[in-house]
Amino acid sequence: MTDSTMLDWARDQVSKRAGQAYEGLQESGRGCASVIKAYGSRFSSQDNLKESIYTAAIVLLLFSTIVTYIVRRRNLSKGAGRPATPTTPALEKAASGSSTPKYQGREWGKWIPSDFHIPKPDPYPDWSVEHTKPLPYRPFRYGPKYNVTMGLRSLKHADWIELDNHYPRYHADKAQRIKERGHKCCRTAPEAYPAAIELLEELVDYLPARYPSMYKRTAVGIDNLWSGESFDITKQPLPEDPMQICARLVQDDLAIMIERPDSQYYLLAGAVLLAGFWRLEDKYGMVMSEIHTSGDVPQFKEKLEKGMMNFFRRLKPEELVARNNYFMQVDDSLGWSWSIGSEDSPHVSWNTAEKNRAIEHHYFRSERQSLRRLPKSGGIVFTIRTYFLPITEIVKEDYVPGRLASAVRSWGDDVSRYKGKERYGEVLLEYLDQKHKEQVERGLDVSKEDEVRAYPF
């Protein structure tokens, strides 16, 4: 059953149940009126009393009808939308406690292996490397306030890795960057090597089950049926860094954080090839907090650091969470945004970007990040899947121009600096406002947006 078929079925069921409830309440109202009428007939000499009773019955019937109509409309509105994937409040609430590390039943830096195994996923319905389009992540909200949060939500294990028909470009770009910059973009520290091997083994098990038309499990590893590549993961030593092999298999960038005896998490393994704005060589070996403060992440110390560290320490192998973010880019390079400077320059910044480039050069860059703890090694794996589309494409979608313009205007000074708004804001906002105006003029009802979409789509 397709998503649209399921949605139609759900809408029909809601309408049917609401209609039955509506008829039931009407019948109840008519029953009440009949009882009151019969009771009133016993006092036929009291005309005024009878009239009052009839009036009361009519009011009761009218009230029940109005209430049922309102409930029916709300249910239909809920049924018309995409299944919501909101931030999971319990995740961030649990992480917002004391910043002092608590006893975990083990020594810091020494993980007790878990016997958890990620469930075998069902095949992705009708997946095709030619036809399956990228999921339409649009993780921006209306202003006037821009909230800085971790924005975590729970994921099903089956949805760990997302692939689509942009895979050929990502695969080619990664292969080229590995050839040219592999030693700078893919690294694994000795203490993180077991975690990197574990990640590779997990992908080798997961991918053929989830995408059987793309991958085949072999006795020694995995075959990529589209590219013709075969990977033997039993060789000792492996022919290349295990993180580099992982990178060749998926569209995501990958990173592994390892806990050390000081209870802090360090970036000790990564294959970061398509990040656009940051380089693994700058962050490799850093503690979690330093990774963010060195990148001037807005309000990290005030609003994110404590919760993030507590969340990392409490994350269990059974849990899988995700978050989304978004940026603007004023060039079309997926791997490295050259507009902020040379990838080999010691200092890169938005200050080097050409100001107010034509809208044709503006791109919407969004990341869908997942986090999970590897059960055997205890390493925490980040998968960072980038979605990269021209602004001129996404504004064709209903509601997107107006909501994105509102979101950009909601950025505070710190967020605006971080996202480089000063270099493109004027051109971008003028264009978004115009496209929003065109949508409204052709009849788009902005008040109905919540009926057809849910964050982060």
Disulfide bonds with the S-S distance in Angstrom:
none
